[in-house]
Amino acid sequence: MNIEALARPEILAMKPYQSARNSAAADGILLNANEAPHALLEQSPSETPLNRYPPPQPEALRDRMAEIYGVDAAQVLVTRGSDEGIDLLVRVFCRPGVDSIIECPPCFGMYRVAAGIQDAGIISVSRDDNLRIDFDALAETVTDSHDAKLVFLTSPNNPSGDTIDRADLKRVIGAVGERALLILDEAYIEFCDADSAAGLVRDCPNLVVLRTLSKAWAAAGLRCGTVIASPAIIGLLQRVMAPYPLSAPAIDMALACTGETARVKQQRMMDELERQKSRLLALVESLPWVRQCWPGEANFILLKVDDADRLVAHCADHGVRIRNFSSNPGLESCVRLSIGSATEMDTLQDSLLSWNSTI
């Protein structure tokens, strides 16, 4: 597959910025980046002195992400969260006012935001009443949309929590062919039993998988995500990426957050979240004002309720913030509840039960 044929001509023609760390080795006496010769903090929170620029794509972190996700390091681009990966993809492949993306709303809102910033078109394939994707309609739209360059799917989906099975995924990959790229956002994949599609990237050059440390790895504050794609796509994204996307402390903390000790803690956290989710779902069944529940396969549930605005305000009065999705098409009077700690879920339970007396 000729990936360059999909990219914007301007990107292919541009000469990428060469930072000091890209253009020369990082050892010896560094007088090539206008850095200060000494760090002001004697005890730096990072192993890399803060007066020095960090590597653009730190080898240790790329190797760690490749090991965790079961891919080659050459298929990995470390980004400032998945948001940056989405933005880079839209900027590289969508010409302003010419090309489009395809999405299946309700879904993660940043696909639409990134397209809007780039002045790319947005083609929506609506879900059914149960918020499931109509894959016949999606395949037909992909085939008929000659200006679509990126097809965004999410598994598990946010906010409905449903997953895409492998047969449907391969069907969309086949429909996309060489006319576009399929972007599969797996931000919540660790919470479900389904296998990641990252391993398909080697044989499917039109597939891009997005992963993050923000959810199951409990590191949202780091802003560390990963784009998994063919080396050809990775190279194009690097042309428009900032020269030093991750700070030195963020790199070190990302390595620490994915180390052996952290992995043991992660499993304990995942087990606890599963228990708390089961507890919340049992409570929801007893609430008369809940009209529908989408339990999903992630660390949240979606509810259709009698009065979403008042419920959100009521929970806020009790110190609990839940997400109101009522303004989103297809999610009228719907709220999303994230799964928290046992103590946090105790407070949520009290708030939900007390709501019964107000309706």
BALOBA-1460 file (C-alpha; in Angstrom, 3 decimals):
// residues 359
<rec num="1" residu="m" x="0.000" y="0.000" z="0.000"/>
<rec num="2" residu="n" x="1.337" y="3.425" z="-0.952"/>
<rec num="3" residu="i" x="0.753" y="5.443" z="2.216"/>
<rec num="4" residu="e" x="2.258" y="8.584" z="0.679"/>
<rec num="5" residu="a" x="-0.540" y="8.632" z="-1.898"/>
<rec num="6" residu="l" x="-2.985" y="9.337" z="0.952"/>
<rec num="7" residu="a" x="-0.943" y="12.081" z="2.605"/>
<rec num="8" residu="r" x="-1.346" y="15.773" z="1.872"/>
<rec num="9" residu="p" x="1.051" y="16.875" z="-0.907"/>
<rec num="10" residu="e" x="2.209" y="19.743" z="1.319"/>
<rec num="11" residu="i" x="3.377" y="17.268" z="3.956"/>
<rec num="12" residu="l" x="5.302" y="15.219" z="1.415"/>
<rec num="13" residu="a" x="6.989" y="18.331" z="0.055"/>
<rec num="14" residu="m" x="7.923" y="19.873" z="3.378"/>
<rec num="15" residu="k" x="11.353" y="19.537" z="4.932"/>
<rec num="16" residu="p" x="10.888" y="18.330" z="8.527"/>
<rec num="17" residu="y" x="12.371" y="20.408" z="11.317"/>
<rec num="18" residu="q" x="15.636" y="18.910" z="12.547"/>
<rec num="19" residu="s" x="16.137" y="19.458" z="16.255"/>
<rec num="20" residu="a" x="19.549" y="19.332" z="17.880"/>
<rec num="21" residu="r" x="18.756" y="15.902" z="19.270"/>
<rec num="22" residu="n" x="17.709" y="14.608" z="15.862"/>
<rec num="23" residu="s" x="20.653" y="15.996" z="13.927"/>
<rec num="24" residu="a" x="23.465" y="14.899" z="16.237"/>
<rec num="25" residu="a" x="24.241" y="12.452" z="19.021"/>
<rec num="26" residu="a" x="23.306" y="13.466" z="22.561"/>
<rec num="27" residu="d" x="26.697" y="12.678" z="24.089"/>
<rec num="28" residu="g" x="29.837" y="14.781" z="24.387"/>
<rec num="29" residu="i" x="29.844" y="18.527" z="25.004"/>
<rec num="30" residu="l" x="26.432" y="19.807" z="23.945"/>
<rec num="31" residu="l" x="26.772" y="23.259" z="22.427"/>
<rec num="32" residu="n" x="24.257" y="22.831" z="19.608"/>
<rec num="33" residu="a" x="20.864" y="23.679" z="21.172"/>
<rec num="34" residu="n" x="21.384" y="26.923" z="23.103"/>
<rec num="35" residu="e" x="20.800" y="25.118" z="26.392"/>
<rec num="36" residu="a" x="21.914" y="26.351" z="29.790"/>
<rec num="37" residu="p" x="25.119" y="24.615" z="30.952"/>
<rec num="38" residu="h" x="23.774" y="23.850" z="34.446"/>
<rec num="39" residu="a" x="20.438" y="22.778" z="35.880"/>
<rec num="40" residu="l" x="18.980" y="25.023" z="38.588"/>
<rec num="41" residu="l" x="17.606" y="22.028" z="40.489"/>
<rec num="42" residu="e" x="20.413" y="19.958" z="41.980"/>
<rec num="43" residu="q" x="17.981" y="17.125" z="42.678"/>
<rec num="44" residu="s" x="16.119" y="16.842" z="39.416"/>
<rec num="45" residu="p" x="12.864" y="14.841" z="39.426"/>
<rec num="46" residu="s" x="14.128" y="13.343" z="36.168"/>
<rec num="47" residu="e" x="17.185" y="11.271" z="35.342"/>
<rec num="48" residu="t" x="17.705" y="13.664" z="32.438"/>
<rec num="49" residu="p" x="19.051" y="17.038" z="33.654"/>
<rec num="50" residu="l" x="16.354" y="19.647" z="33.136"/>
<rec num="51" residu="n" x="18.730" y="22.021" z="31.365"/>
<rec num="52" residu="r" x="18.913" y="19.529" z="28.465"/>
<rec num="53" residu="y" x="16.249" y="18.803" z="25.867"/>
<rec num="54" residu="p" x="14.796" y="15.285" z="26.063"/>
<rec num="55" residu="p" x="14.995" y="12.852" z="23.128"/>
<rec num="56" residu="p" x="12.186" y="13.415" z="20.586"/>
<rec num="57" residu="q" x="11.212" y="9.740" z="20.735"/>
<rec num="58" residu="p" x="12.930" y="8.172" z="23.756"/>
<rec num="59" residu="e" x="14.161" y="4.717" z="22.824"/>
<rec num="60" residu="a" x="13.500" y="3.219" z="26.243"/>
<rec num="61" residu="l" x="9.881" y="4.389" z="26.235"/>
<rec num="62" residu="r" x="9.243" y="3.290" z="22.650"/>
<rec num="63" residu="d" x="10.661" y="-0.120" z="23.505"/>
<rec num="64" residu="r" x="8.470" y="-0.302" z="26.620"/>
<rec num="65" residu="m" x="5.319" y="0.596" z="24.698"/>
<rec num="66" residu="a" x="6.211" y="-1.908" z="21.983"/>
<rec num="67" residu="e" x="6.681" y="-4.610" z="24.615"/>
<rec num="68" residu="i" x="3.381" y="-3.832" z="26.364"/>
<rec num="69" residu="y" x="1.371" y="-3.675" z="23.148"/>
<rec num="70" residu="g" x="3.085" y="-6.589" z="21.402"/>
<rec num="71" residu="v" x="4.392" y="-4.701" z="18.361"/>
<rec num="72" residu="d" x="7.724" y="-3.605" z="16.905"/>
<rec num="73" residu="a" x="9.294" y="-0.391" z="18.175"/>
<rec num="74" residu="a" x="9.365" y="0.860" z="14.570"/>
<rec num="75" residu="q" x="5.550" y="0.803" z="14.668"/>
<rec num="76" residu="v" x="5.385" y="3.050" z="17.755"/>
<rec num="77" residu="l" x="5.080" y="6.818" z="18.047"/>
<rec num="78" residu="v" x="4.828" y="8.185" z="21.591"/>
<rec num="79" residu="t" x="2.545" y="11.218" z="21.808"/>
<rec num="80" residu="r" x="1.095" y="13.686" z="24.305"/>
<rec num="81" residu="g" x="-1.964" y="11.551" z="24.906"/>
<rec num="82" residu="s" x="-4.180" y="10.049" z="22.215"/>
<rec num="83" residu="d" x="-5.459" y="13.558" z="21.485"/>
<rec num="84" residu="e" x="-2.157" y="14.464" z="19.857"/>
<rec num="85" residu="g" x="-2.184" y="11.263" z="17.821"/>
<rec num="86" residu="i" x="-5.651" y="12.110" z="16.503"/>
<rec num="87" residu="d" x="-4.592" y="15.656" z="15.674"/>
<rec num="88" residu="l" x="-1.433" y="14.525" z="13.865"/>
<rec num="89" residu="l" x="-3.358" y="12.041" z="11.734"/>
<rec num="90" residu="v" x="-5.927" y="14.612" z="10.660"/>
<rec num="91" residu="r" x="-3.261" y="17.220" z="9.887"/>
<rec num="92" residu="v" x="-1.167" y="14.826" z="7.807"/>
<rec num="93" residu="f" x="-3.912" y="13.175" z="5.769"/>
<rec num="94" residu="c" x="-6.797" y="15.663" z="5.481"/>
<rec num="95" residu="r" x="-6.502" y="18.655" z="3.157"/>
<rec num="96" residu="p" x="-8.458" y="21.651" z="4.483"/>
<rec num="97" residu="g" x="-11.766" y="22.078" z="2.696"/>
<rec num="98" residu="v" x="-11.194" y="18.961" z="0.578"/>
<rec num="99" residu="d" x="-10.911" y="15.741" z="2.588"/>
<rec num="100" residu="s" x="-13.158" y="14.261" z="5.276"/>
<rec num="101" residu="i" x="-13.219" y="11.906" z="8.210"/>
<rec num="102" residu="i" x="-15.864" y="9.284" z="8.980"/>
<rec num="103" residu="e" x="-17.079" y="8.769" z="12.547"/>
<rec num="104" residu="c" x="-19.860" y="6.765" z="14.215"/>
<rec num="105" residu="p" x="-21.449" y="9.035" z="16.824"/>
<rec num="106" residu="p" x="-22.027" y="9.092" z="19.673"/>
<rec num="107" residu="c" x="-18.303" y="8.573" z="20.133"/>
<rec num="108" residu="f" x="-15.211" y="10.352" z="21.476"/>
<rec num="109" residu="g" x="-15.556" y="14.037" z="20.647"/>
<rec num="110" residu="m" x="-11.931" y="14.763" z="19.709"/>
<rec num="111" residu="y" x="-12.257" y="13.191" z="16.250"/>
<rec num="112" residu="r" x="-14.759" y="15.886" z="15.322"/>
<rec num="113" residu="v" x="-12.759" y="18.623" z="17.053"/>
<rec num="114" residu="a" x="-9.533" y="17.745" z="15.230"/>
<rec num="115" residu="a" x="-11.372" y="17.635" z="11.905"/>
<rec num="116" residu="g" x="-12.984" y="21.003" z="12.582"/>
<rec num="117" residu="i" x="-9.652" y="22.633" z="13.380"/>
<rec num="118" residu="q" x="-8.261" y="21.310" z="10.090"/>
<rec num="119" residu="d" x="-11.402" y="22.365" z="8.167"/>
<rec num="120" residu="a" x="-11.922" y="18.742" z="7.164"/>
<rec num="121" residu="g" x="-15.390" y="17.412" z="6.429"/>
<rec num="122" residu="i" x="-17.181" y="15.157" z="8.911"/>
<rec num="123" residu="i" x="-19.263" y="12.236" z="7.652"/>
<rec num="124" residu="s" x="-21.376" y="10.599" z="10.352"/>
<rec num="125" residu="v" x="-22.716" y="7.053" z="10.331"/>
<rec num="126" residu="s" x="-25.298" y="7.051" z="13.109"/>
<rec num="127" residu="r" x="-25.681" y="4.146" z="15.500"/>
<rec num="128" residu="d" x="-28.955" y="2.304" z="16.104"/>
<rec num="129" residu="d" x="-31.285" y="2.894" z="19.068"/>
<rec num="130" residu="n" x="-29.121" y="0.621" z="21.211"/>
<rec num="131" residu="l" x="-26.013" y="2.610" z="20.221"/>
<rec num="132" residu="r" x="-24.580" y="-0.198" z="18.109"/>
<rec num="133" residu="i" x="-22.803" y="0.392" z="14.794"/>
<rec num="134" residu="d" x="-24.574" y="-0.629" z="11.595"/>
<rec num="135" residu="f" x="-21.580" y="-2.172" z="9.839"/>
<rec num="136" residu="d" x="-23.497" y="-2.552" z="6.569"/>
<rec num="137" residu="a" x="-24.126" y="1.197" z="6.533"/>
<rec num="138" residu="l" x="-20.544" y="1.923" z="7.576"/>
<rec num="139" residu="a" x="-19.051" y="-0.251" z="4.837"/>
<rec num="140" residu="e" x="-21.336" y="1.371" z="2.256"/>
<rec num="141" residu="t" x="-20.399" y="4.869" z="3.443"/>
<rec num="142" residu="v" x="-16.688" y="4.052" z="3.312"/>
<rec num="143" residu="t" x="-17.050" y="2.732" z="-0.234"/>
<rec num="144" residu="d" x="-19.114" y="5.698" z="-1.454"/>
<rec num="145" residu="s" x="-17.158" y="8.500" z="0.269"/>
<rec num="146" residu="h" x="-14.335" y="9.270" z="-2.143"/>
<rec num="147" residu="d" x="-13.061" y="12.227" z="-0.107"/>
<rec num="148" residu="a" x="-12.831" y="10.345" z="3.208"/>
<rec num="149" residu="k" x="-9.228" y="9.834" z="4.289"/>
<rec num="150" residu="l" x="-9.692" y="8.645" z="7.894"/>
<rec num="151" residu="v" x="-12.301" y="6.328" z="9.418"/>
<rec num="152" residu="f" x="-12.453" y="6.560" z="13.217"/>
<rec num="153" residu="l" x="-13.737" y="3.672" z="15.338"/>
<rec num="154" residu="t" x="-13.525" y="3.205" z="19.101"/>
<rec num="155" residu="s" x="-13.444" y="-0.122" z="20.946"/>
<rec num="156" residu="p" x="-14.651" y="-0.057" z="23.662"/>
<rec num="157" residu="n" x="-16.631" y="2.971" z="22.590"/>
<rec num="158" residu="n" x="-16.921" y="6.087" z="24.711"/>
<rec num="159" residu="p" x="-19.589" y="6.638" z="26.059"/>
<rec num="160" residu="s" x="-21.540" y="3.449" z="25.237"/>
<rec num="161" residu="g" x="-18.797" y="0.950" z="26.141"/>
<rec num="162" residu="d" x="-19.518" y="-1.509" z="23.317"/>
<rec num="163" residu="t" x="-16.701" y="-3.353" z="21.572"/>
<rec num="164" residu="i" x="-16.089" y="-4.246" z="17.930"/>
<rec num="165" residu="d" x="-15.586" y="-7.920" z="17.212"/>
<rec num="166" residu="r" x="-12.727" y="-9.045" z="15.014"/>
<rec num="167" residu="a" x="-14.919" y="-10.092" z="12.072"/>
<rec num="168" residu="d" x="-16.575" y="-6.668" z="11.840"/>
<rec num="169" residu="l" x="-13.217" y="-4.940" z="12.205"/>
<rec num="170" residu="k" x="-11.689" y="-6.925" z="9.362"/>
<rec num="171" residu="r" x="-14.731" y="-6.175" z="7.246"/>
<rec num="172" residu="v" x="-14.181" y="-2.439" z="7.684"/>
<rec num="173" residu="i" x="-10.454" y="-2.830" z="7.029"/>
<rec num="174" residu="g" x="-11.349" y="-4.517" z="3.755"/>
<rec num="175" residu="a" x="-13.860" y="-1.814" z="2.826"/>
<rec num="176" residu="v" x="-11.312" y="0.922" z="3.538"/>
<rec num="177" residu="g" x="-8.732" y="-0.735" z="1.306"/>
<rec num="178" residu="e" x="-6.149" y="1.708" z="-0.026"/>
<rec num="179" residu="r" x="-8.538" y="4.671" z="-0.228"/>
<rec num="180" residu="a" x="-8.182" y="5.677" z="3.451"/>
<rec num="181" residu="l" x="-6.881" y="4.708" z="6.877"/>
<rec num="182" residu="l" x="-8.877" y="3.023" z="9.625"/>
<rec num="183" residu="i" x="-8.089" y="4.545" z="13.030"/>
<rec num="184" residu="l" x="-9.043" y="2.248" z="15.916"/>
<rec num="185" residu="d" x="-9.034" y="3.985" z="19.289"/>
<rec num="186" residu="e" x="-8.379" y="1.427" z="22.033"/>
<rec num="187" residu="a" x="-8.151" y="3.793" z="24.998"/>
<rec num="188" residu="y" x="-10.238" y="1.415" z="27.145"/>
<rec num="189" residu="i" x="-9.167" y="-1.958" z="25.716"/>
<rec num="190" residu="e" x="-7.509" y="-3.106" z="28.958"/>
<rec num="191" residu="f" x="-10.888" y="-3.129" z="30.701"/>
<rec num="192" residu="c" x="-12.487" y="-5.730" z="28.422"/>
<rec num="193" residu="d" x="-11.834" y="-9.335" z="27.441"/>
<rec num="194" residu="a" x="-11.364" y="-8.558" z="23.743"/>
<rec num="195" residu="d" x="-7.884" y="-8.760" z="22.245"/>
<rec num="196" residu="s" x="-6.209" y="-5.618" z="20.976"/>
<rec num="197" residu="a" x="-5.990" y="-5.162" z="17.224"/>
<rec num="198" residu="a" x="-2.431" y="-3.825" z="17.499"/>
<rec num="199" residu="g" x="-1.049" y="-7.105" z="16.179"/>
<rec num="200" residu="l" x="-2.954" y="-6.635" z="12.915"/>
<rec num="201" residu="v" x="-0.965" y="-3.528" z="11.997"/>
<rec num="202" residu="r" x="1.906" y="-5.591" z="10.570"/>
<rec num="203" residu="d" x="-0.314" y="-7.133" z="7.884"/>
<rec num="204" residu="c" x="-2.811" y="-4.264" z="7.526"/>
<rec num="205" residu="p" x="-0.968" y="-1.104" z="6.427"/>
<rec num="206" residu="n" x="-4.252" y="0.850" z="6.395"/>
<rec num="207" residu="l" x="-4.823" y="0.244" z="10.130"/>
<rec num="208" residu="v" x="-3.726" y="2.614" z="12.896"/>
<rec num="209" residu="v" x="-4.289" y="1.772" z="16.576"/>
<rec num="210" residu="l" x="-4.324" y="4.369" z="19.353"/>
<rec num="211" residu="r" x="-3.417" y="3.460" z="22.941"/>
<rec num="212" residu="t" x="-2.984" y="5.503" z="26.107"/>
<rec num="213" residu="l" x="-1.639" y="5.415" z="29.656"/>
<rec num="214" residu="s" x="-4.495" y="7.646" z="30.841"/>
<rec num="215" residu="k" x="-7.057" y="4.984" z="31.712"/>
<rec num="216" residu="a" x="-6.011" y="1.500" z="32.854"/>
<rec num="217" residu="w" x="-2.462" y="2.663" z="33.580"/>
<rec num="218" residu="a" x="-3.779" y="5.425" z="35.887"/>
<rec num="219" residu="a" x="-1.513" y="8.112" z="34.408"/>
<rec num="220" residu="a" x="-3.865" y="10.681" z="32.879"/>
<rec num="221" residu="g" x="-1.742" y="13.486" z="34.305"/>
<rec num="222" residu="l" x="1.287" y="12.405" z="32.265"/>
<rec num="223" residu="r" x="-0.425" y="12.918" z="28.898"/>
<rec num="224" residu="c" x="1.246" y="9.926" z="27.295"/>
<rec num="225" residu="g" x="-0.300" y="8.053" z="24.395"/>
<rec num="226" residu="t" x="0.881" y="5.816" z="21.582"/>
<rec num="227" residu="v" x="0.177" y="5.624" z="17.874"/>
<rec num="228" residu="i" x="0.727" y="2.113" z="16.499"/>
<rec num="229" residu="a" x="1.059" y="2.081" z="12.721"/>
<rec num="230" residu="s" x="3.316" y="1.134" z="9.847"/>
<rec num="231" residu="p" x="6.749" y="2.811" z="9.837"/>
<rec num="232" residu="a" x="5.640" y="4.756" z="6.751"/>
<rec num="233" residu="i" x="2.765" y="6.354" z="8.670"/>
<rec num="234" residu="i" x="4.946" y="6.947" z="11.738"/>
<rec num="235" residu="g" x="7.463" y="8.784" z="9.564"/>
<rec num="236" residu="l" x="4.803" y="11.070" z="8.116"/>
<rec num="237" residu="l" x="3.417" y="11.924" z="11.552"/>
<rec num="238" residu="q" x="6.886" y="12.804" z="12.788"/>
<rec num="239" residu="r" x="7.184" y="15.413" z="10.031"/>
<rec num="240" residu="v" x="4.541" y="17.589" z="11.690"/>
<rec num="241" residu="m" x="5.097" y="16.628" z="15.317"/>
<rec num="242" residu="a" x="6.666" y="19.033" z="17.804"/>
<rec num="243" residu="p" x="10.430" y="18.403" z="18.144"/>
<rec num="244" residu="y" x="10.284" y="17.572" z="21.875"/>
<rec num="245" residu="p" x="6.748" y="16.358" z="22.602"/>
<rec num="246" residu="l" x="7.374" y="14.748" z="25.997"/>
<rec num="247" residu="s" x="9.178" y="16.373" z="28.902"/>
<rec num="248" residu="a" x="12.029" y="14.516" z="30.589"/>
<rec num="249" residu="p" x="10.057" y="13.992" z="33.849"/>
<rec num="250" residu="a" x="7.081" y="12.685" z="31.856"/>
<rec num="251" residu="i" x="9.314" y="10.175" z="30.065"/>
<rec num="252" residu="d" x="10.775" y="8.909" z="33.326"/>
<rec num="253" residu="m" x="7.367" y="8.712" z="34.995"/>
<rec num="254" residu="a" x="5.872" y="6.857" z="32.021"/>
<rec num="255" residu="l" x="8.599" y="4.238" z="32.363"/>
<rec num="256" residu="a" x="7.948" y="4.001" z="36.103"/>
<rec num="257" residu="c" x="4.173" y="3.752" z="35.608"/>
<rec num="258" residu="t" x="4.599" y="0.758" z="33.302"/>
<rec num="259" residu="g" x="7.307" y="-1.068" z="35.258"/>
<rec num="260" residu="e" x="6.954" y="-4.396" z="37.044"/>
<rec num="261" residu="t" x="5.869" y="-2.912" z="40.380"/>
<rec num="262" residu="a" x="3.246" y="-0.754" z="38.692"/>
<rec num="263" residu="r" x="1.900" y="-3.736" z="36.748"/>
<rec num="264" residu="v" x="1.160" y="-5.609" z="39.971"/>
<rec num="265" residu="k" x="-0.658" y="-2.563" z="41.348"/>
<rec num="266" residu="q" x="-2.505" y="-2.148" z="38.071"/>
<rec num="267" residu="q" x="-3.980" y="-5.629" z="38.261"/>
<rec num="268" residu="r" x="-5.169" y="-5.024" z="41.817"/>
<rec num="269" residu="m" x="-6.745" y="-1.745" z="40.714"/>
<rec num="270" residu="m" x="-8.473" y="-3.399" z="37.762"/>
<rec num="271" residu="d" x="-9.898" y="-6.108" z="40.022"/>
<rec num="272" residu="e" x="-11.205" y="-3.470" z="42.427"/>
<rec num="273" residu="l" x="-12.774" y="-1.452" z="39.612"/>
<rec num="274" residu="e" x="-14.548" y="-4.573" z="38.386"/>
<rec num="275" residu="r" x="-15.985" y="-5.163" z="41.864"/>
<rec num="276" residu="q" x="-17.126" y="-1.566" z="42.165"/>
<rec num="277" residu="k" x="-18.709" y="-1.654" z="38.715"/>
<rec num="278" residu="s" x="-20.678" y="-4.794" z="39.590"/>
<rec num="279" residu="r" x="-21.839" y="-3.087" z="42.763"/>
<rec num="280" residu="l" x="-22.983" y="0.010" z="40.837"/>
<rec num="281" residu="l" x="-24.824" y="-2.041" z="38.231"/>
<rec num="282" residu="a" x="-26.699" y="-3.889" z="40.979"/>
<rec num="283" residu="l" x="-27.738" y="-0.549" z="42.468"/>
<rec num="284" residu="v" x="-28.841" y="0.824" z="39.103"/>
<rec num="285" residu="e" x="-31.262" y="-2.069" z="38.642"/>
<rec num="286" residu="s" x="-33.194" y="-0.871" z="41.706"/>
<rec num="287" residu="l" x="-33.538" y="2.761" z="40.638"/>
<rec num="288" residu="p" x="-36.994" y="3.470" z="39.153"/>
<rec num="289" residu="w" x="-35.891" y="6.576" z="37.243"/>
<rec num="290" residu="v" x="-33.290" y="4.721" z="35.163"/>
<rec num="291" residu="r" x="-34.843" y="4.007" z="31.760"/>
<rec num="292" residu="q" x="-31.926" y="2.185" z="30.150"/>
<rec num="293" residu="c" x="-28.433" y="1.106" z="31.108"/>
<rec num="294" residu="w" x="-25.457" y="0.426" z="28.873"/>
<rec num="295" residu="p" x="-22.998" y="-1.436" z="31.143"/>
<rec num="296" residu="g" x="-20.356" y="-1.617" z="28.427"/>
<rec num="297" residu="e" x="-16.883" y="-3.074" z="28.811"/>
<rec num="298" residu="a" x="-14.933" y="-0.163" z="30.252"/>
<rec num="299" residu="n" x="-14.529" y="1.771" z="33.504"/>
<rec num="300" residu="f" x="-17.868" y="3.564" z="33.180"/>
<rec num="301" residu="i" x="-21.553" y="2.971" z="32.543"/>
<rec num="302" residu="l" x="-24.068" y="4.997" z="30.546"/>
<rec num="303" residu="l" x="-27.608" y="5.617" z="31.807"/>
<rec num="304" residu="k" x="-30.743" y="7.079" z="30.267"/>
<rec num="305" residu="v" x="-32.658" y="8.736" z="33.107"/>
<rec num="306" residu="d" x="-35.842" y="10.737" z="33.621"/>
<rec num="307" residu="d" x="-34.205" y="14.129" z="34.126"/>
<rec num="308" residu="a" x="-30.483" y="14.215" z="33.392"/>
<rec num="309" residu="d" x="-29.988" y="17.910" z="34.118"/>
<rec num="310" residu="r" x="-31.531" y="17.730" z="37.575"/>
<rec num="311" residu="l" x="-29.723" y="14.486" z="38.405"/>
<rec num="312" residu="v" x="-26.349" y="15.963" z="37.481"/>
<rec num="313" residu="a" x="-27.083" y="19.031" z="39.608"/>
<rec num="314" residu="h" x="-28.239" y="16.859" z="42.509"/>
<rec num="315" residu="c" x="-25.053" y="14.780" z="42.417"/>
<rec num="316" residu="a" x="-22.962" y="17.956" z="42.248"/>
<rec num="317" residu="d" x="-24.700" y="19.201" z="45.400"/>
<rec num="318" residu="h" x="-23.458" y="16.000" z="47.068"/>
<rec num="319" residu="g" x="-19.904" y="16.553" z="45.831"/>
<rec num="320" residu="v" x="-20.075" y="14.050" z="42.965"/>
<rec num="321" residu="r" x="-19.434" y="15.050" z="39.357"/>
<rec num="322" residu="i" x="-21.018" y="12.884" z="36.682"/>
<rec num="323" residu="r" x="-21.024" y="13.596" z="32.936"/>
<rec num="324" residu="n" x="-24.156" y="14.896" z="31.240"/>
<rec num="325" residu="f" x="-24.362" y="13.775" z="27.590"/>
<rec num="326" residu="s" x="-27.898" y="15.037" z="26.959"/>
<rec num="327" residu="s" x="-26.791" y="17.609" z="24.394"/>
<rec num="328" residu="n" x="-25.265" y="14.913" z="22.181"/>
<rec num="329" residu="p" x="-27.470" y="13.530" z="19.375"/>
<rec num="330" residu="g" x="-28.703" y="10.070" z="20.275"/>
<rec num="331" residu="l" x="-27.925" y="10.551" z="23.967"/>
<rec num="332" residu="e" x="-30.895" y="12.614" z="25.092"/>
<rec num="333" residu="s" x="-31.252" y="12.472" z="28.904"/>
<rec num="334" residu="c" x="-28.145" y="10.280" z="29.214"/>
<rec num="335" residu="v" x="-25.429" y="10.493" z="31.855"/>
<rec num="336" residu="r" x="-22.104" y="8.685" z="32.145"/>
<rec num="337" residu="l" x="-20.815" y="7.481" z="35.501"/>
<rec num="338" residu="s" x="-17.131" y="6.610" z="35.878"/>
<rec num="339" residu="i" x="-16.108" y="3.839" z="38.262"/>
<rec num="340" residu="g" x="-14.099" y="5.169" z="41.187"/>
<rec num="341" residu="s" x="-12.708" y="3.927" z="44.482"/>
<rec num="342" residu="a" x="-14.867" y="2.186" z="47.085"/>
<rec num="343" residu="t" x="-15.125" y="5.402" z="49.089"/>
<rec num="344" residu="e" x="-16.058" y="7.427" z="46.026"/>
<rec num="345" residu="m" x="-18.679" y="4.873" z="45.039"/>
<rec num="346" residu="d" x="-20.138" y="4.995" z="48.562"/>
<rec num="347" residu="t" x="-20.738" y="8.717" z="48.115"/>
<rec num="348" residu="l" x="-22.176" y="8.178" z="44.640"/>
<rec num="349" residu="q" x="-24.529" y="5.510" z="45.980"/>
<rec num="350" residu="d" x="-25.794" y="7.824" z="48.721"/>
<rec num="351" residu="s" x="-26.361" y="10.547" z="46.151"/>
<rec num="352" residu="l" x="-28.272" y="8.281" z="43.762"/>
<rec num="353" residu="l" x="-30.438" y="6.835" z="46.528"/>
<rec num="354" residu="s" x="-31.257" y="10.271" z="47.899"/>
<rec num="355" residu="w" x="-32.387" y="11.305" z="44.423"/>
<rec num="356" residu="n" x="-35.329" y="8.896" z="44.806"/>
<rec num="357" residu="s" x="-36.915" y="11.145" z="47.425"/>
<rec num="358" residu="t" x="-36.790" y="14.207" z="45.162"/>
<rec num="359" residu="i" x="-38.728" y="12.818" z="42.200"/>
